Amino acid sequence: MQKGHCLCGEVQYQFDETQVGFGLHCHCKDCQRVTGSGKATVILFPQDAVTIEGEYKTFASLGFDGSHVNRGFCPNCGSQMFTFVDELPGQMFIKAGGMEDTSWLTVEMTCWTSTACGWLPPDQNTATFERNPGL
């Protein structure tokens, strides 16, 4: 089991890393805005492989590609940790930056290369997609 938490520690989670779907770098404009950077690195998991302790809030929005996205964050420190996409029921993404240990993590793909910032080019060592990979 692996663990992670928000910046202040109010929201903690653990997950079974053997249940990982895949890791990806997302360069869409939404991920750029929510991270304040050029991309988000997220890992897909079945929701039942993740246990969350503490109260988090979600912000619902229409994703850059038209999907229905609910981003989970700590109401105390504002750390973004989770993403739930209505079109992927039973699945969730965890942002890699909040994990205590990422040594086991492999990033397999990079999406939204069409909106990547010139100062943070897409990872060409992964499968790349101009938009979403059609999950």
N, CA, C and O atoms as a GROMACS GRO file, in nm:
protein
  540
    1MET      N    1   0.084  -0.119   0.000
    1MET     CA    2   0.000   0.000   0.000
    1MET      C    3   0.088   0.125   0.000
    1MET      O    4   0.192   0.129   0.065
    2GLN      N    5   0.044   0.224  -0.074
    2GLN     CA    6   0.114   0.352  -0.080
    2GLN      C    7   0.025   0.458  -0.016
    2GLN      O    8  -0.096   0.439  -0.002
    3LYS      N    9   0.086   0.570   0.022
    3LYS     CA   10   0.011   0.677   0.088
    3LYS      C   11   0.038   0.812   0.023
    3LYS      O   12   0.135   0.830  -0.050
    4GLY      N   13  -0.051   0.906   0.053
    4GLY     CA   14  -0.035   1.042   0.009
    4GLY      C   15  -0.121   1.133   0.094
    4GLY      O   16  -0.202   1.086   0.174
    5HIS      N   17  -0.104   1.263   0.078
    5HIS     CA   18  -0.183   1.359   0.156
    5HIS      C   19  -0.172   1.497   0.095
    5HIS      O   20  -0.088   1.524   0.009
    6CYS      N   21  -0.259   1.583   0.143
    6CYS     CA   22  -0.256   1.723   0.100
    6CYS      C   23  -0.142   1.795   0.173
    6CYS      O   24  -0.074   1.735   0.257
    7LEU      N   25  -0.121   1.920   0.142
    7LEU     CA   26  -0.012   1.997   0.201
    7LEU      C   27  -0.023   2.008   0.353
    7LEU      O   28   0.078   1.999   0.422
    8CYS      N   29  -0.144   2.029   0.405
    8CYS     CA   30  -0.159   2.045   0.549
    8CYS      C   31  -0.181   1.914   0.622
    8CYS      O   32  -0.173   1.910   0.745
    9GLY      N   33  -0.207   1.805   0.551
    9GLY     CA   34  -0.226   1.675   0.612
    9GLY      C   35  -0.367   1.643   0.656
    9GLY      O   36  -0.392   1.535   0.709
   10GLU      N   37  -0.461   1.734   0.635
   10GLU     CA   38  -0.601   1.711   0.675
   10GLU      C   39  -0.666   1.599   0.594
   10GLU      O   40  -0.750   1.525   0.646
   11VAL      N   41  -0.629   1.588   0.467
   11VAL     CA   42  -0.684   1.482   0.382
   11VAL      C   43  -0.569   1.387   0.349
   11VAL      O   44  -0.467   1.427   0.293
   12GLN      N   45  -0.589   1.262   0.385
   12GLN     CA   46  -0.488   1.159   0.360
   12GLN      C   47  -0.553   1.047   0.280
   12GLN      O   48  -0.674   1.026   0.286
   13TYR      N   49  -0.472   0.976   0.206
   13TYR     CA   50  -0.525   0.865   0.128
   13TYR      C   51  -0.420   0.755   0.120
   13TYR      O   52  -0.300   0.778   0.135
   14GLN      N   53  -0.470   0.637   0.094
   14GLN     CA   54  -0.381   0.525   0.066
   14GLN      C   55  -0.441   0.446  -0.048
   14GLN      O   56  -0.562   0.448  -0.071
   15PHE      N   57  -0.355   0.377  -0.119
   15PHE     CA   58  -0.400   0.304  -0.236
   15PHE      C   59  -0.312   0.184  -0.260
   15PHE      O   60  -0.197   0.178  -0.216
   16ASP      N   61  -0.369   0.089  -0.329
   16ASP     CA   62  -0.297  -0.031  -0.368
   16ASP      C   63  -0.235  -0.005  -0.504
   16ASP      O   64  -0.304  -0.007  -0.606
   17GLU      N   65  -0.104   0.019  -0.506
   17GLU     CA   66  -0.037   0.056  -0.631
   17GLU      C   67  -0.039  -0.056  -0.734
   17GLU      O   68  -0.016  -0.031  -0.853
   18THR      N   69  -0.066  -0.179  -0.691
   18THR     CA   70  -0.075  -0.288  -0.789
   18THR      C   71  -0.202  -0.278  -0.873
   18THR      O   72  -0.216  -0.349  -0.972
   19GLN      N   73  -0.294  -0.191  -0.833
   19GLN     CA   74  -0.420  -0.173  -0.905
   19GLN      C   75  -0.415  -0.057  -1.005
   19GLN      O   76  -0.517  -0.023  -1.066
   20VAL      N   77  -0.298   0.003  -1.022
   20VAL     CA   78  -0.286   0.119  -1.110
   20VAL      C   79  -0.330   0.084  -1.253
   20VAL      O   80  -0.297  -0.022  -1.306
   21GLY      N   81  -0.404   0.176  -1.312
   21GLY     CA   82  -0.442   0.161  -1.453
   21GLY      C   83  -0.325   0.205  -1.540
   21GLY      O   84  -0.272   0.127  -1.619
   22PHE      N   85  -0.286   0.330  -1.526
   22PHE     CA   86  -0.171   0.385  -1.597
   22PHE      C   87  -0.141   0.524  -1.542
   22PHE      O   88  -0.224   0.585  -1.474
   23GLY      N   89  -0.022   0.573  -1.572
   23GLY     CA   90   0.017   0.709  -1.537
   23GLY      C   91   0.027   0.792  -1.663
   23GLY      O   92   0.067   0.742  -1.769
   24LEU      N   93  -0.010   0.919  -1.652
   24LEU     CA   94   0.000   1.006  -1.770
   24LEU      C   95   0.032   1.149  -1.731
   24LEU      O   96   0.000   1.196  -1.622
   25HIS      N   97   0.097   1.217  -1.824
   25HIS     CA   98   0.118   1.361  -1.816
   25HIS      C   99   0.008   1.425  -1.900
   25HIS      O  100  -0.010   1.389  -2.016
   26CYS      N  101  -0.064   1.520  -1.841
   26CYS     CA  102  -0.168   1.590  -1.917
   26CYS      C  103  -0.131   1.736  -1.931
   26CYS      O  104  -0.107   1.806  -1.832
   27HIS      N  105  -0.126   1.782  -2.056
   27HIS     CA  106  -0.089   1.921  -2.086
   27HIS      C  107  -0.210   2.006  -2.126
   27HIS      O  108  -0.192   2.112  -2.187
   28CYS      N  109  -0.333   1.962  -2.094
   28CYS     CA  110  -0.450   2.041  -2.133
   28CYS      C  111  -0.451   2.173  -2.056
   28CYS      O  112  -0.388   2.185  -1.950
   29LYS      N  113  -0.521   2.269  -2.107
   29LYS     CA  114  -0.526   2.401  -2.043
   29LYS      C  115  -0.586   2.394  -1.903
   29LYS      O  116  -0.546   2.471  -1.815
   30ASP      N  117  -0.682   2.304  -1.880
   30ASP     CA  118  -0.739   2.290  -1.746
   30ASP      C  119  -0.634   2.242  -1.648
   30ASP      O  120  -0.622   2.299  -1.539
   31CYS      N  121  -0.556   2.140  -1.684
   31CYS     CA  122  -0.451   2.091  -1.594
   31CYS      C  123  -0.344   2.197  -1.571
   31CYS      O  124  -0.288   2.207  -1.462
   32GLN      N  125  -0.316   2.276  -1.672
   32GLN     CA  126  -0.220   2.385  -1.654
   32GLN      C  127  -0.272   2.485  -1.552
   32GLN      O  128  -0.197   2.533  -1.467
   33ARG      N  129  -0.401   2.516  -1.561
   33ARG     CA  130  -0.458   2.614  -1.468
   33ARG      C  131  -0.466   2.561  -1.325
   33ARG      O  132  -0.433   2.632  -1.231
   34VAL      N  133  -0.509   2.436  -1.308
   34VAL     CA  134  -0.526   2.385  -1.171
   34VAL      C  135  -0.393   2.356  -1.103
   34VAL      O  136  -0.386   2.358  -0.980
   35THR      N  137  -0.289   2.330  -1.180
   35THR     CA  138  -0.158   2.307  -1.119
   35THR      C  139  -0.074   2.433  -1.111
   35THR      O  140   0.021   2.440  -1.033
   36GLY      N  141  -0.107   2.533  -1.192
   36GLY     CA  142  -0.024   2.652  -1.198
   36GLY      C  143   0.108   2.623  -1.265
   36GLY      O  144   0.208   2.692  -1.243
   37SER      N  145   0.110   2.519  -1.348
   37SER     CA  146   0.232   2.474  -1.415
   37SER      C  147   0.197   2.435  -1.558
   37SER      O  148   0.090   2.470  -1.608
   38GLY      N  149   0.286   2.364  -1.623
   38GLY     CA  150   0.266   2.327  -1.762
   38GLY      C  151   0.193   2.197  -1.784
   38GLY      O  152   0.152   2.166  -1.896
   39LYS      N  153   0.175   2.118  -1.677
   39LYS     CA  154   0.109   1.988  -1.691
   39LYS      C  155   0.072   1.934  -1.555
   39LYS      O  156   0.117   1.984  -1.451
   40ALA      N  157  -0.011   1.832  -1.556
   40ALA     CA  158  -0.040   1.753  -1.436
   40ALA      C  159   0.004   1.610  -1.465
   40ALA      O  160  -0.015   1.559  -1.575
   41THR      N  161   0.063   1.546  -1.365
   41THR     CA  162   0.094   1.404  -1.376
   41THR      C  163  -0.004   1.332  -1.286
   41THR      O  164  -0.007   1.352  -1.165
   42VAL      N  165  -0.085   1.247  -1.348
   42VAL     CA  166  -0.193   1.179  -1.275
   42VAL      C  167  -0.188   1.029  -1.300
   42VAL      O  168  -0.136   0.983  -1.402
   43ILE      N  169  -0.242   0.955  -1.205
   43ILE     CA  170  -0.243   0.809  -1.211
   43ILE      C  171  -0.387   0.763  -1.202
   43ILE      O  172  -0.460   0.806  -1.113
   44LEU      N  173  -0.428   0.675  -1.292
   44LEU     CA  174  -0.565   0.622  -1.292
   44LEU      C  175  -0.574   0.499  -1.201
   44LEU      O  176  -0.490   0.409  -1.208
   45PHE      N  177  -0.676   0.497  -1.116
   45PHE     CA  178  -0.703   0.385  -1.026
   45PHE      C  179  -0.851   0.352  -1.026
   45PHE      O  180  -0.934   0.439  -1.052
   46PRO      N  181  -0.886   0.227  -0.997
   46PRO     CA  182  -1.024   0.197  -0.963
   46PRO      C  183  -1.053   0.265  -0.829
   46PRO      O  184  -0.968   0.263  -0.739
   47GLN      N  185  -1.170   0.325  -0.814
   47GLN     CA  186  -1.201   0.395  -0.690
   47GLN      C  187  -1.194   0.302  -0.569
   47GLN      O  188  -1.157   0.346  -0.460
   48ASP      N  189  -1.228   0.176  -0.586
   48ASP     CA  190  -1.227   0.085  -0.471
   48ASP      C  191  -1.086   0.043  -0.429
   48ASP      O  192  -1.071  -0.029  -0.331
   49ALA      N  193  -0.983   0.087  -0.501
   49ALA     CA  194  -0.844   0.060  -0.462
   49ALA      C  195  -0.787   0.174  -0.379
   49ALA      O  196  -0.671   0.168  -0.337
   50VAL      N  197  -0.869   0.279  -0.355
   50VAL     CA  198  -0.824   0.399  -0.285
   50VAL      C  199  -0.910   0.422  -0.161
   50VAL      O  200  -1.033   0.416  -0.168
   51THR      N  201  -0.846   0.449  -0.048
   51THR     CA  202  -0.915   0.485   0.076
   51THR      C  203  -0.878   0.629   0.109
   51THR      O  204  -0.759   0.663   0.114
   52ILE      N  205  -0.978   0.712   0.132
   52ILE     CA  206  -0.956   0.854   0.161
   52ILE      C  207  -1.003   0.882   0.303
   52ILE      O  208  -1.114   0.844   0.341
   53GLU      N  209  -0.920   0.949   0.381
   53GLU     CA  210  -0.954   0.992   0.516
   53GLU      C  211  -0.951   1.144   0.522
   53GLU      O  212  -0.860   1.207   0.469
   54GLY      N  213  -1.051   1.201   0.584
   54GLY     CA  214  -1.063   1.346   0.592
   54GLY      C  215  -1.164   1.394   0.489
   54GLY      O  216  -1.197   1.324   0.394
   55GLU      N  217  -1.212   1.513   0.511
   55GLU     CA  218  -1.314   1.570   0.423
   55GLU      C  219  -1.248   1.652   0.312
   55GLU      O  220  -1.168   1.742   0.338
   56TYR      N  221  -1.284   1.620   0.190
   56TYR     CA  222  -1.236   1.700   0.077
   56TYR      C  223  -1.358   1.756   0.005
   56TYR      O  224  -1.469   1.704   0.018
   57LYS      N  225  -1.337   1.859  -0.069
   57LYS     CA  226  -1.443   1.920  -0.150
   57LYS      C  227  -1.412   1.894  -0.295
   57LYS      O  228  -1.299   1.862  -0.332
   58THR      N  229  -1.515   1.908  -0.379
   58THR     CA  230  -1.494   1.894  -0.523
   58THR      C  231  -1.541   2.020  -0.595
   58THR      O  232  -1.632   2.089  -0.550
   59PHE      N  233  -1.478   2.045  -0.705
   59PHE     CA  234  -1.519   2.152  -0.795
   59PHE      C  235  -1.554   2.086  -0.928
   59PHE      O  236  -1.471   2.022  -0.991
   60ALA      N  237  -1.679   2.103  -0.968
   60ALA     CA  238  -1.726   2.042  -1.092
   60ALA      C  239  -1.714   2.142  -1.207
   60ALA      O  240  -1.745   2.260  -1.193
   61SER      N  241  -1.667   2.092  -1.320
   61SER     CA  242  -1.656   2.178  -1.438
   61SER      C  243  -1.664   2.092  -1.564
   61SER      O  244  -1.651   1.970  -1.559
   62LEU      N  245  -1.686   2.159  -1.673
   62LEU     CA  246  -1.682   2.093  -1.802
   62LEU      C  247  -1.536   2.092  -1.845
   62LEU      O  248  -1.474   2.197  -1.858
   63GLY      N  249  -1.482   1.973  -1.868
   63GLY     CA  250  -1.341   1.959  -1.904
   63GLY      C  251  -1.310   2.021  -2.039
   63GLY      O  252  -1.400   2.052  -2.117
   64PHE      N  253  -1.184   2.038  -2.064
   64PHE     CA  254  -1.135   2.099  -2.188
   64PHE      C  255  -1.188   2.027  -2.311
   64PHE      O  256  -1.207   2.088  -2.416
   65ASP      N  257  -1.212   1.895  -2.298
   65ASP     CA  258  -1.263   1.816  -2.410
   65ASP      C  259  -1.413   1.794  -2.404
   65ASP      O  260  -1.468   1.723  -2.488
   66GLY      N  261  -1.481   1.854  -2.305
   66GLY     CA  262  -1.625   1.839  -2.292
   66GLY      C  263  -1.669   1.735  -2.190
   66GLY      O  264  -1.789   1.715  -2.171
   67SER      N  265  -1.575   1.668  -2.124
   67SER     CA  266  -1.610   1.570  -2.022
   67SER      C  267  -1.652   1.642  -1.894
   67SER      O  268  -1.625   1.760  -1.875
   68HIS      N  269  -1.718   1.568  -1.807
   68HIS     CA  270  -1.767   1.622  -1.680
   68HIS      C  271  -1.668   1.585  -1.571
   68HIS      O  272  -1.658   1.469  -1.531
   69VAL      N  273  -1.595   1.684  -1.522
   69VAL     CA  274  -1.481   1.664  -1.434
   69VAL      C  275  -1.511   1.719  -1.295
   69VAL      O  276  -1.563   1.830  -1.280
   70ASN      N  277  -1.478   1.640  -1.193
   70ASN     CA  278  -1.492   1.682  -1.054
   70ASN      C  279  -1.355   1.671  -0.989
   70ASN      O  280  -1.302   1.561  -0.972
   71ARG      N  281  -1.297   1.785  -0.955
   71ARG     CA  282  -1.163   1.787  -0.897
   71ARG      C  283  -1.171   1.795  -0.746
   71ARG      O  284  -1.235   1.885  -0.691
   72GLY      N  285  -1.106   1.699  -0.678
   72GLY     CA  286  -1.108   1.693  -0.533
   72GLY      C  287  -0.990   1.767  -0.473
   72GLY      O  288  -0.876   1.751  -0.516
   73PHE      N  289  -1.019   1.850  -0.372
   73PHE     CA  290  -0.915   1.930  -0.310
   73PHE      C  291  -0.941   1.945  -0.161
   73PHE      O  292  -1.054   1.928  -0.115
   74CYS      N  293  -0.838   1.975  -0.087
   74CYS     CA  294  -0.850   2.000   0.056
   74CYS      C  295  -0.911   2.138   0.078
   74CYS      O  296  -0.861   2.236   0.023
   75PRO      N  297  -1.020   2.148   0.156
   75PRO     CA  298  -1.081   2.279   0.180
   75PRO      C  299  -0.996   2.368   0.271
   75PRO      O  300  -1.020   2.489   0.279
   76ASN      N  301  -0.898   2.311   0.339
   76ASN     CA  302  -0.813   2.388   0.429
   76ASN      C  303  -0.694   2.450   0.356
   76ASN      O  304  -0.674   2.572   0.362
   77CYS      N  305  -0.615   2.367   0.286
   77CYS     CA  306  -0.493   2.419   0.221
   77CYS      C  307  -0.508   2.436   0.070
   77CYS      O  308  -0.424   2.499   0.006
   78GLY      N  309  -0.615   2.380   0.012
   78GLY     CA  310  -0.639   2.397  -0.131
   78GLY      C  311  -0.568   2.298  -0.221
   78GLY      O  312  -0.580   2.306  -0.343
   79SER      N  313  -0.494   2.205  -0.164
   79SER     CA  314  -0.420   2.108  -0.246
   79SER      C  315  -0.515   2.027  -0.333
   79SER      O  316  -0.613   1.971  -0.285
   80GLN      N  317  -0.484   2.020  -0.463
   80GLN     CA  318  -0.557   1.935  -0.556
   80GLN      C  319  -0.502   1.795  -0.545
   80GLN      O  320  -0.380   1.776  -0.550
   81MET      N  321  -0.590   1.696  -0.529
   81MET     CA  322  -0.542   1.560  -0.512
   81MET      C  323  -0.607   1.459  -0.606
   81MET      O  324  -0.541   1.368  -0.655
   82PHE      N  325  -0.737   1.475  -0.631
   82PHE     CA  326  -0.813   1.374  -0.703
   82PHE      C  327  -0.888   1.434  -0.820
   82PHE      O  328  -0.922   1.553  -0.819
   83THR      N  329  -0.913   1.352  -0.920
   83THR     CA  330  -1.000   1.391  -1.030
   83THR      C  331  -1.093   1.274  -1.060
   83THR      O  332  -1.049   1.160  -1.078
   84PHE      N  333  -1.221   1.305  -1.065
   84PHE     CA  334  -1.324   1.208  -1.099
   84PHE      C  335  -1.390   1.255  -1.228
   84PHE      O  336  -1.434   1.369  -1.236
   85VAL      N  337  -1.397   1.169  -1.327
   85VAL     CA  338  -1.457   1.204  -1.456
   85VAL      C  339  -1.583   1.120  -1.471
   85VAL      O  340  -1.578   0.997  -1.468
   86ASP      N  341  -1.697   1.186  -1.488
   86ASP     CA  342  -1.825   1.115  -1.496
   86ASP      C  343  -1.824   1.009  -1.606
   86ASP      O  344  -1.889   0.905  -1.593
   87GLU      N  345  -1.752   1.035  -1.713
   87GLU     CA  346  -1.747   0.943  -1.826
   87GLU      C  347  -1.658   0.821  -1.799
   87GLU      O  348  -1.650   0.731  -1.883
   88LEU      N  349  -1.592   0.818  -1.683
   88LEU     CA  350  -1.510   0.703  -1.641
   88LEU      C  351  -1.562   0.654  -1.506
   88LEU      O  352  -1.491   0.665  -1.406
   89PRO      N  353  -1.683   0.599  -1.501
   89PRO     CA  354  -1.741   0.559  -1.371
   89PRO      C  355  -1.656   0.452  -1.302
   89PRO      O  356  -1.603   0.361  -1.366
   90GLY      N  357  -1.646   0.467  -1.169
   90GLY     CA  358  -1.570   0.370  -1.090
   90GLY      C  359  -1.420   0.390  -1.095
   90GLY      O  360  -1.345   0.312  -1.036
   91GLN      N  361  -1.375   0.494  -1.164
   91GLN     CA  362  -1.232   0.523  -1.178
   91GLN      C  363  -1.203   0.660  -1.118
   91GLN      O  364  -1.293   0.744  -1.106
   92MET      N  365  -1.078   0.683  -1.082
   92MET     CA  366  -1.036   0.814  -1.036
   92MET      C  367  -0.889   0.835  -1.068
   92MET      O  368  -0.813   0.739  -1.084
   93PHE      N  369  -0.851   0.959  -1.079
   93PHE     CA  370  -0.711   0.995  -1.097
   93PHE      C  371  -0.659   1.052  -0.966
   93PHE      O  372  -0.730   1.125  -0.897
   94ILE      N  373  -0.536   1.019  -0.932
   94ILE     CA  374  -0.467   1.081  -0.819
   94ILE      C  375  -0.348   1.158  -0.876
   94ILE      O  376  -0.272   1.105  -0.957
   95LYS      N  377  -0.333   1.282  -0.832
   95LYS     CA  378  -0.218   1.361  -0.875
   95LYS      C  379  -0.092   1.308  -0.807
   95LYS      O  380  -0.088   1.291  -0.685
   96ALA      N  381   0.009   1.281  -0.886
   96ALA     CA  382   0.131   1.215  -0.837
   96ALA      C  383   0.206   1.299  -0.733
   96ALA      O  384   0.272   1.243  -0.646
   97GLY      N  385   0.196   1.430  -0.740
   97GLY     CA  386   0.273   1.515  -0.650
   97GLY      C  387   0.238   1.501  -0.503
   97GLY      O  388   0.320   1.537  -0.418
   98GLY      N  389   0.121   1.451  -0.470
   98GLY     CA  390   0.082   1.434  -0.331
   98GLY      C  391   0.119   1.300  -0.271
   98GLY      O  392   0.098   1.277  -0.152
   99MET      N  393   0.174   1.213  -0.353
   99MET     CA  394   0.210   1.079  -0.305
   99MET      C  395   0.341   1.085  -0.226
   99MET      O  396   0.432   1.159  -0.263
  100GLU      N  397   0.349   1.007  -0.119
  100GLU     CA  398   0.470   1.004  -0.038
  100GLU      C  399   0.587   0.939  -0.110
  100GLU      O  400   0.702   0.980  -0.094
  101ASP      N  401   0.558   0.837  -0.189
  101ASP     CA  402   0.663   0.764  -0.261
  101ASP      C  403   0.617   0.745  -0.404
  101ASP      O  404   0.510   0.690  -0.428
  102THR      N  405   0.696   0.789  -0.499
  102THR     CA  406   0.662   0.771  -0.640
  102THR      C  407   0.764   0.683  -0.713
  102THR      O  408   0.764   0.677  -0.836
  103SER      N  409   0.849   0.617  -0.638
  103SER     CA  410   0.954   0.536  -0.700
  103SER      C  411   0.898   0.420  -0.783
  103SER      O  412   0.967   0.371  -0.873
  104TRP      N  413   0.778   0.377  -0.756
  104TRP     CA  414   0.713   0.266  -0.827
  104TRP      C  415   0.642   0.311  -0.953
  104TRP      O  416   0.603   0.229  -1.036
  105LEU      N  417   0.625   0.440  -0.968
  105LEU     CA  418   0.541   0.498  -1.072
  105LEU      C  419   0.607   0.497  -1.210
  105LEU      O  420   0.724   0.530  -1.224
  106THR      N  421   0.528   0.458  -1.310
  106THR     CA  422   0.571   0.466  -1.449
  106THR      C  423   0.469   0.550  -1.524
  106THR      O  424   0.349   0.522  -1.518
  107VAL      N  425   0.515   0.650  -1.595
  107VAL     CA  426   0.427   0.732  -1.679
  107VAL      C  427   0.432   0.674  -1.819
  107VAL      O  428   0.539   0.666  -1.880
  108GLU      N  429   0.317   0.633  -1.869
  108GLU     CA  430   0.311   0.562  -1.996
  108GLU      C  431   0.267   0.647  -2.114
  108GLU      O  432   0.295   0.613  -2.229
  109MET      N  433   0.199   0.758  -2.085
  109MET     CA  434   0.151   0.839  -2.197
  109MET      C  435   0.147   0.986  -2.161
  109MET      O  436   0.147   1.025  -2.045
  110THR      N  437   0.143   1.067  -2.266
  110THR     CA  438   0.132   1.212  -2.255
  110THR      C  439   0.018   1.255  -2.345
  110THR      O  440   0.016   1.222  -2.463
  111CYS      N  441  -0.077   1.329  -2.287
  111CYS     CA  442  -0.191   1.374  -2.368
  111CYS      C  443  -0.196   1.526  -2.375
  111CYS      O  444  -0.131   1.597  -2.298
  112TRP      N  445  -0.276   1.573  -2.468
  112TRP     CA  446  -0.294   1.714  -2.496
  112TRP      C  447  -0.162   1.782  -2.534
  112TRP      O  448  -0.131   1.892  -2.489
  113THR      N  449  -0.085   1.713  -2.619
  113THR     CA  450   0.038   1.773  -2.670
  113THR      C  451   0.008   1.897  -2.754
  113THR      O  452   0.093   1.984  -2.770
  114SER      N  453  -0.115   1.905  -2.806
  114SER     CA  454  -0.154   2.019  -2.889
  114SER      C  455  -0.159   2.149  -2.810
  114SER      O  456  -0.153   2.257  -2.870
  115THR      N  457  -0.169   2.143  -2.677
  115THR     CA  458  -0.173   2.265  -2.597
  115THR      C  459  -0.055   2.273  -2.500
  115THR      O  460  -0.058   2.353  -2.406
  116ALA      N  461   0.047   2.192  -2.521
  116ALA     CA  462   0.165   2.196  -2.434
  116ALA      C  463   0.237   2.330  -2.446
  116ALA      O  464   0.243   2.388  -2.555
  117CYS      N  465   0.291   2.376  -2.336
  117CYS     CA  466   0.367   2.501  -2.335
  117CYS      C  467   0.504   2.478  -2.398
  117CYS      O  468   0.564   2.372  -2.379
  118GLY      N  469   0.552   2.575  -2.470
  118GLY     CA  470   0.683   2.564  -2.533
  118GLY      C  471   0.796   2.546  -2.432
  118GLY      O  472   0.898   2.485  -2.463
  119TRP      N  473   0.778   2.598  -2.313
  119TRP     CA  474   0.880   2.589  -2.209
  119TRP      C  475   0.874   2.458  -2.132
  119TRP      O  476   0.960   2.433  -2.047
  120LEU      N  477   0.773   2.373  -2.160
  120LEU     CA  478   0.765   2.241  -2.099
  120LEU      C  479   0.714   2.144  -2.205
  120LEU      O  480   0.596   2.108  -2.205
  121PRO      N  481   0.802   2.102  -2.295
  121PRO     CA  482   0.759   2.017  -2.407
  121PRO      C  483   0.712   1.879  -2.360
  121PRO      O  484   0.753   1.832  -2.254
  122PRO      N  485   0.625   1.815  -2.438
  122PRO     CA  486   0.576   1.681  -2.404
  122PRO      C  487   0.690   1.580  -2.394
  122PRO      O  488   0.793   1.592  -2.460
  123ASP      N  489   0.669   1.480  -2.311
  123ASP     CA  490   0.764   1.371  -2.292
  123ASP      C  491   0.756   1.277  -2.411
  123ASP      O  492   0.661   1.200  -2.424
  124GLN      N  493   0.854   1.282  -2.498
  124GLN     CA  494   0.855   1.200  -2.619
  124GLN      C  495   0.894   1.054  -2.591
  124GLN      O  496   0.894   0.972  -2.682
  125ASN      N  497   0.928   1.023  -2.466
  125ASN     CA  498   0.959   0.885  -2.429
  125ASN      C  499   0.835   0.806  -2.391
  125ASN      O  500   0.844   0.690  -2.352
  126THR      N  501   0.719   0.869  -2.402
  126THR     CA  502   0.592   0.804  -2.375
  126THR      C  503   0.508   0.805  -2.503
  126THR      O  504   0.542   0.873  -2.600
  127ALA      N  505   0.398   0.731  -2.503
  127ALA     CA  506   0.301   0.743  -2.611
  127ALA      C  507   0.242   0.882  -2.604
  127ALA      O  508   0.206   0.926  -2.494
  128THR      N  509   0.231   0.953  -2.714
  128THR     CA  510   0.180   1.089  -2.712
  128THR      C  511   0.051   1.100  -2.792
  128THR      O  512   0.030   1.031  -2.893
  129PHE      N  513  -0.036   1.189  -2.744
  129PHE     CA  514  -0.166   1.211  -2.808
  129PHE      C  515  -0.191   1.362  -2.814
  129PHE      O  516  -0.168   1.433  -2.716
  130GLU      N  517  -0.239   1.410  -2.928
  130GLU     CA  518  -0.268   1.552  -2.943
  130GLU      C  519  -0.380   1.597  -2.851
  130GLU      O  520  -0.382   1.712  -2.807
  131ARG      N  521  -0.474   1.508  -2.821
  131ARG     CA  522  -0.586   1.536  -2.731
  131ARG      C  523  -0.594   1.422  -2.630
  131ARG      O  524  -0.490   1.366  -2.595
  132ASN      N  525  -0.711   1.387  -2.584
  132ASN     CA  526  -0.726   1.272  -2.495
  132ASN      C  527  -0.704   1.143  -2.574
  132ASN      O  528  -0.737   1.137  -2.693
  133PRO      N  529  -0.650   1.040  -2.510
  133PRO     CA  530  -0.621   0.915  -2.580
  133PRO      C  531  -0.742   0.827  -2.605
  133PRO      O  532  -0.726   0.713  -2.648
  134GLY      N  533  -0.862   0.875  -2.580
  134GLY     CA  534  -0.982   0.795  -2.603
  134GLY      C  535  -1.002   0.691  -2.496
  134GLY      O  536  -1.031   0.574  -2.525
  135LEU      N  537  -0.987   0.733  -2.372
  135LEU     CA  538  -1.001   0.639  -2.259
  135LEU      C  539  -1.138   0.582  -2.262
  135LEU      O  540  -1.172   0.500  -2.177
   0.00000   0.00000   0.00000
